[in-house]
Structures are given as C-alpha cells and as structure tokens.
Amino acid sequence: MPPTTTVVAPLARHDAASAVTATSQPEAGCPDAVEDLLARRLRCQDPHERAELEESAVVQSLRLAETVARRYVGRGMEYDDLLQVARLALVKAVRRYRPGAGSGFTAYAVPTIAGEVKRHFRDCGWTVRPPRRLQEFKARLAAQEERLLHELHREPTLADLAHALKATPAEVTEARLSSAAYSAYSLDTPTTVQGRPEVAGHAPDEYAALEMREALRGALTMLSPRERQLIRLRFVDELTQAEVGRILGVSQMQVSRLLTGVLRQLRAELLEDEAGGLSEDGRVRRSA
C-alpha cells in the first residue's frame, strides 16, 4: 500500500504570513495607528473616505485631549468646558497635521490643544475682563515671582518685581489686583467680619443688636461689683486671666472658675429675658 502524504507546508506559510501581518498592524489608539490613519488620509482622493479617516483619527486621540484638559483643572473653569475646548482643538490638529513634516502627531497636537485651552482661559475665564495689556503683564508677573522666589529664597518684594519686569511698583500692584477680576463671589456668600458671620449686601439687624445690648445691661446689674470688675477686666480691657488674677489677688485657676460661673449666670439671665422681656427700668423681668 503506497504511503500517503499530507501537504502542510503551504498552509503553514499562509498562517505565518497572517500572523506577521496581524502583528505589524498598529494597535488602535496608539500614536502609530493615528499616524497611519493620517498618512492614508493624505493619500486618499475620495472626500467621504477622507472624512472617515479623519473621524477615526479624532476618536482614537480623544484620550490625548482629556489628558491636556486635566492639566488645567482647578483654575476656575469647569472640566467639561475645558474638555470641550480640548476636543475641538484636537479636531483642528487632525485637519492641519501633515505626516512626515515633524516629530509625529502627538508632538504636534499637544501644543496645539494646550494653546487653545489657554486662549479659552484668556478670552472667557474672566468675570470682569481687564485690558489685554494687563492680562499679559499678569502672566509675566507670575513667571517672575516664581523665578525670584527660587533665586532669592524668599518672597520677592514689590521693588524686586518692578526691577525684574522693568515696570513701576504701581503697575505691579495693578496687575496683582487684576486677579480679583478673574472670579466673582455671590452676594449671598457668608463672610466673617470681626469674628461674626455676615452676608454681603445685607445690613445687620440693628434693632436686634440694640435689644441684646439692653438685655445684657440689665443682666449685668444683677452681678456684684467684683463680678462686674472681672467682666470689665477680661472682656473690655482684654487682659489675660493671669493679669486679671494679679489685679484681683487670686490665682489664674480661680479667675477661670469665677469667669465660668459669671458667664453661666449671665447666660441664664439672658435666656430668662427672652421668656419674660425687660422691665421699664432695664432690669430683667422674671417670668411668672
């Protein structure tokens, strides 16, 4: 019986060729893949196919736009707005790029996208937009502040900055003040004035403050002369507890205990006043 033979060599050669072809294809999303798409677009004559190649290059480069947009997060603009600007800049970069003319698409696209984002900050980031001259001077000022901080090993003075920028101190001050125009705060945002929370644009309740002073005056009349002296030394003359103790001839710990007791008594009188009101002579009227 003649031996049978099986031809496998051509199939093996075909599989090897397929494997080489598969491994030689650039992975989608990598710079080589985008470079290949843009090179094919440059050679393509069909407008529809060119548009499809451009779209594929943009889609595969979206992560590049996201990376650039994240660099500018936390500088006063929403990330979604920055991402939209970065993606539009990416489309421009894809359309303008010419394969083989530089160091690659990534090296061309990143400065292009970053430039568009910075331009968006310059044109749209100001609540009250200062003159272009002042914006450019502010950018130079920030760079010089950073440089002088490292060179002098201290915060640069106004004179240092004016000398480095070849400008007057008034111009440096004006540029610094222009930063306040970049963002605005709501008039309803609480602020702190002398330790008390207040709301801008809202006048304090003077009637309530007057009422509280009258109630406090009535409560203070209920204290002994020594207790009133203790309150005056600590909260009017703003002496320390040790200084108050030396004047009254007691220890600092005794001053602390005395203050705690007096303040507790005043608090109780004021709370009782809220329930019973004030008498005509200004004293606390007791509730029945």
C-alpha positions in Angstrom: 0.0 0.0 0.0 1.6 3.3 -1.1 2.3 5.7 1.7 0.0 8.7 2.0 1.5 12.2 2.3 -0.2 15.4 3.6 0.8 18.7 2.3 1.0 21.2 5.2 3.8 23.5 4.2 1.7 26.0 2.1 -0.8 26.2 5.0 1.9 26.8 7.5 3.4 29.5 5.3 -0.1 31.1 5.0 -0.6 31.1 8.8 2.8 32.6 9.4 2.2 35.4 6.9 -1.2 36.1 8.5 0.5 36.3 11.9 3.2 38.7 10.7 0.5 40.9 9.0 -1.6 40.9 12.2 1.3 41.8 14.5 2.5 44.5 12.1 -0.8 46.4 12.3 -0.6 49.3 14.8 -3.0 48.9 17.7 -6.0 51.3 17.6 -5.4 54.4 19.7 -1.7 54.3 19.8 0.3 57.1 18.1 1.4 54.8 15.2 -2.2 53.9 14.5 -3.2 57.6 14.3 -0.1 58.3 12.2 -1.1 55.6 9.8 -4.7 56.9 9.5 -3.5 60.4 8.8 -1.0 59.1 6.2 -3.8 57.2 4.4 -6.0 60.4 4.6 -3.2 62.4 2.9 -3.0 59.9 0.0 -6.8 59.4 -0.3 -8.7 61.2 -3.0 -12.3 60.3 -2.0 -13.8 63.1 0.2 -16.0 60.6 2.0 -13.2 58.2 2.8 -11.0 61.2 3.9 -13.7 62.3 6.3 -14.0 58.8 7.8 -10.2 58.6 8.2 -10.2 62.0 10.0 -13.0 60.9 12.3 -11.2 57.7 13.2 -8.1 59.6 14.0 -10.0 62.0 16.2 -11.8 59.2 18.1 -8.6 57.3 18.7 -6.9 60.5 20.0 -9.6 61.6 22.4 -7.6 60.5 25.4 -4.9 62.9 24.4 -7.4 65.8 24.6 -8.6 64.6 28.0 -5.0 64.5 29.3 -4.3 68.1 28.3 -7.7 69.3 29.7 -6.9 67.7 33.1 -3.7 69.8 33.4 -5.9 72.9 33.8 -8.5 71.6 36.3 -8.9 73.7 39.4 -8.1 77.0 37.8 -11.6 78.5 37.8 -13.3 76.7 34.9 -15.4 73.6 34.8 -13.7 70.4 33.5 -16.5 69.8 31.0 -15.9 73.2 29.4 -12.1 72.5 29.2 -12.7 69.1 27.7 -15.0 70.5 25.0 -12.3 73.1 24.1 -9.6 70.5 24.1 -11.6 68.2 21.8 -12.4 71.0 19.3 -8.7 71.8 19.3 -7.9 68.1 18.6 -10.1 68.2 15.5 -8.2 71.2 14.3 -4.9 69.5 14.9 -6.0 66.4 13.0 -7.1 68.5 10.0 -3.9 70.6 9.9 -1.4 67.9 10.6 0.8 66.7 7.7 2.5 63.3 8.3 6.3 63.3 8.0 6.6 67.1 8.5 7.7 66.9 12.1 8.2 64.7 15.1 4.8 63.0 15.0 1.2 63.7 15.6 1.4 63.7 19.4 4.2 66.3 19.4 2.1 68.5 17.1 -1.2 68.0 18.8 -0.3 68.6 22.4 0.9 72.2 22.0 -2.0 72.9 19.7 -4.6 71.7 22.2 -2.8 73.4 25.1 -2.7 76.7 23.2 -6.4 76.6 22.5 -7.2 75.9 26.2 -5.0 78.8 27.3 -6.7 81.0 24.8 -10.1 80.0 26.2 -8.9 81.0 29.7 -7.7 84.3 28.4 -10.9 85.1 26.4 -13.6 83.5 28.5 -12.2 83.0 32.0 -12.6 86.5 33.4 -15.7 87.6 35.1 -14.7 91.2 34.6 -12.2 91.2 31.8 -9.2 93.5 32.2 -7.3 95.0 29.2 -5.2 92.6 27.2 -2.1 94.6 28.2 -2.9 93.9 31.9 -3.6 90.2 31.3 -0.2 89.7 29.5 1.6 91.7 32.3 -0.1 89.5 34.9 1.3 86.3 33.1 4.8 87.8 33.1 4.5 88.8 36.7 3.6 85.2 37.7 6.6 83.9 35.9 9.0 86.4 37.6 7.5 85.7 41.0 8.3 82.0 40.6 11.8 82.7 39.4 12.7 85.2 42.1 11.3 83.0 44.8 13.8 80.3 43.8 16.7 82.7 43.3 16.2 84.9 46.4 15.0 82.1 48.7 12.3 84.4 50.0 9.1 86.2 48.8 10.1 88.9 46.3 9.2 92.4 47.3 7.3 94.9 45.2 10.6 96.6 44.3 12.2 93.2 43.3 9.3 92.5 40.9 9.2 96.0 39.5 13.0 95.9 38.8 12.8 92.4 37.1 9.8 93.4 34.9 11.2 96.9 34.2 8.0 98.4 35.4 6.8 100.7 38.2 5.6 99.4 41.5 2.2 100.8 40.7 2.0 98.7 37.6 2.9 95.6 39.6 0.2 96.4 42.1 -2.4 96.9 39.4 -1.5 93.5 37.9 -1.9 91.8 41.2 -5.2 93.4 41.9 -6.5 92.3 38.4 -6.5 88.7 39.7 -9.7 89.7 41.7 -11.5 90.2 38.4 -11.0 86.5 37.4 -13.8 85.1 39.6 -16.7 86.6 41.4 -18.5 85.6 44.6 -22.2 85.6 45.2 -23.5 88.4 47.4 -25.3 85.7 49.4 -21.9 84.0 50.3 -21.4 84.3 54.1 -18.2 86.2 55.1 -16.7 86.8 58.5 -16.4 90.3 59.9 -14.7 90.7 63.3 -15.3 87.0 64.0 -19.1 87.2 63.2 -20.6 85.6 60.1 -22.2 88.2 57.9 -23.7 88.2 54.4 -22.6 90.8 51.9 -25.3 93.1 50.8 -27.4 92.6 53.9 -27.3 95.2 56.6 -27.0 93.8 60.2 -30.2 93.9 62.3 -29.5 97.0 64.4 -32.8 96.6 66.3 -31.8 93.1 67.4 -28.3 94.3 68.4 -29.8 97.1 70.4 -32.2 94.8 72.1 -29.4 92.4 73.0 -27.3 95.3 74.5 -30.2 96.4 76.7 -30.8 92.8 77.8 -27.1 92.4 78.6 -27.0 95.7 80.5 -29.9 94.5 82.6 -28.3 91.2 83.3 -25.0 92.9 84.4 -26.9 94.9 87.1 -27.6 91.5 88.7 -23.9 90.9 89.3 -21.9 92.0 92.3 -19.3 94.9 91.9 -16.5 92.3 92.0 -18.1 90.2 89.2 -18.7 93.3 87.1 -15.0 94.3 87.6 -14.0 90.7 86.5 -16.1 91.0 83.3 -14.6 94.5 82.5 -11.0 93.5 83.0 -11.3 90.3 80.9 -13.6 91.4 78.1 -13.4 95.2 77.9 -9.7 95.8 78.9 -8.9 92.4 77.3 -6.4 91.4 80.0 -5.2 87.8 80.3 -6.5 85.6 83.1 -3.1 85.8 84.8 -3.2 89.7 84.6 -6.8 89.7 86.0 -5.7 87.4 88.8 -2.9 89.7 89.8 -5.3 92.7 90.0 -7.9 90.8 92.0 -5.4 89.0 94.2 -6.4 85.5 93.1 -4.8 82.7 91.0 -5.4 82.2 87.3 -7.3 79.0 88.0 -9.6 80.9 90.4 -10.2 83.5 87.7 -11.1 80.8 85.2 -13.6 79.3 87.7 -15.1 82.7 88.5 -15.5 83.6 84.8 -17.2 80.3 84.2 -19.7 80.9 87.0 -20.4 84.6 86.0 -20.9 83.7 82.3 -23.3 80.9 83.2 -25.2 83.4 85.4 -25.4 85.9 82.5 -26.5 83.3 80.1 -29.3 82.2 82.4 -30.4 85.8 82.8 -30.5 86.4 79.1 -32.4 83.3 78.4 -34.9 84.3 81.1 -35.1 87.7 79.5 -36.2 86.1 76.2 -39.0 84.4 78.0 -40.1 87.3 80.2 -38.9 90.5 78.5 -37.4 93.7 80.1 -38.9 95.8 82.7 -39.2 99.6 82.3 -36.1 100.3 84.3 -34.0 97.9 82.2 -33.9 95.1 84.7 -34.8 91.6 83.8 -38.5 90.9 84.5 -39.0 87.5 85.9 -41.5 85.1 84.3 -44.4 84.2 86.5 
